[in-house]
């Protein structure tokens, strides 16, 4: 006879199908083989071989297939589990979307986690705590009564028998069916009493938030009735706790990156300002170096102010020098030779000006004027001017000898005067000079005009300040242009030697 098969709903295995005795009788109008004996011995569906010979009892028939009610119950269980799994998956996806939308912002992420956990676990409210220095403080909450929320927002030490206190030692999830039956409530722990009286909590789940094995916070949900949470619900809260730690760490890293970016921006701004300041200083230095020795220009720039260059009156020593025979030389020489000579001449005297901290007032061709005691004070400006003049004369003498061998009859003369003058910058934007206006400048210029090649003529005032340091010889009185009275002049011969 051909056999048919059916599928076991739970096991999924194919089982053979046999004709029942009743169907056999209807079809064949007779008892099946052994059917009468089966009825006598209890209605077994199949004959048992060897029963009479052995006298042992026949084995029990196979377990009957599940009933429809049981199958419906199993289907309902599987449907609920599938629904819960879908809800967990949807909640996780929603949290991840919030994290993507709110980079570095923790509150929207925490709110999404608490809302999902409360919805899926059917909880009344939830709190996410941070743990630092032995205390818990609520970072975010949802649905918490106001009084208890304010209580949790302050850093507090929770007793060892509370849910938060237990995870400090165990670092494992804590599930309390009824907090009123807990020891912490019986011992009147202030935090437990506040939780019950302010929020009406009864059943709670507290899951530790761990980072590298260290406790950094807690994720907790609460019910206001005595009803246990399932293992799957506790597992879900654990997943949210892990996500919360990841979100906190990501926010920390992002904030650090933002802070470093802001620091880099600030540093760039500072560098830009410094560059601008340095460019300004360079421009100021370039402007000052046109008439000040480098050390003087450095002092002014370092002071951060150019008030020394504003118009003012001061006692100074003025030195004027030029070349004898230079005008005739320029008329007969090539321009290139004139420029070459001036370069040698300016290089020689410029070195001395810098050495003796003189201020270059101006130069025009071969004529050069230098002042001392301004803008930087000098202890004895007259002596500084005379000592510089002596070294300048020696340097130019060496040059004039070279020029003479080339057929150029050129000499060098110097005039020095001492007195008061008005000093300051003159000129226009883009081209300023430092000038000394007064009789002292005119006297120095006129003495230079009267000086013979190799002479250094000084005024009586200069003599009074240097007579102990240098040897001089008197020269006739001069009626100088612009000066009402004749002026006695003295030629500086050399520095006095110390015995």
Helices and strands as residue ranges (DSSP letters): E 4-7, E 14-17, H 21-28, H 35-40, H 51-54, H 68-101, H 106-121, E 125-132, E 135-142, H 146-152, H 163-170, E 174-176, G 179-181, H 183-186, H 190-199, E 203-211, E 214-223, H 231-289, H 294-303, G 307-309, E 312-324, H 326-332, H 335-355, E 359-364, E 367-372, H 381-405, E 411-428, E 431-437, H 439-450, E 456-458, H 460-466, E 470-478, E 487-495
